[in-house]
Amino acid sequence: MTEIPAVVDNTATHRFEIVLEGETAFAEYQLVAGGIILPHTVVPTVFEGRGIASRLAVYAMDYARQRGLKVIPLCPFMAGYMKKHPETHDLVHPTYRERIGLSPA
């Protein structure tokens, strides 16, 4: 199995990307005042089950934490990731916590 390359922040397309074997997995993002919206994540079928979407999620959470941003996880994968990982709960935007099953801030 090929080693998964590092995530790259493609600021031109507003995507966190992993390019692997000529294919691109990505998590789209939009920066808003004090926050980051994560609307969509795509992993090519050939790479599913290899932890690539999780690698994108970890990068997105680190990006938000380093910049003091709250996360609005519109993408079902990102919302599920955040719900399952308590270390990210503090990053969830207060108006979005209940939507993913977390108690209000």
Buried (B, 14 or more C-beta within 10 A) or exposed (E): EEEBEEBBBBEEEBBBBBBBEEBBBBBBBEBEEEBBBBBBBBBBEEBEEBEBBBBBBBBBBEBBBEEEBBBBBBBEBBBBBBBEBEEBBEBBBEEBBEEBEBEEE
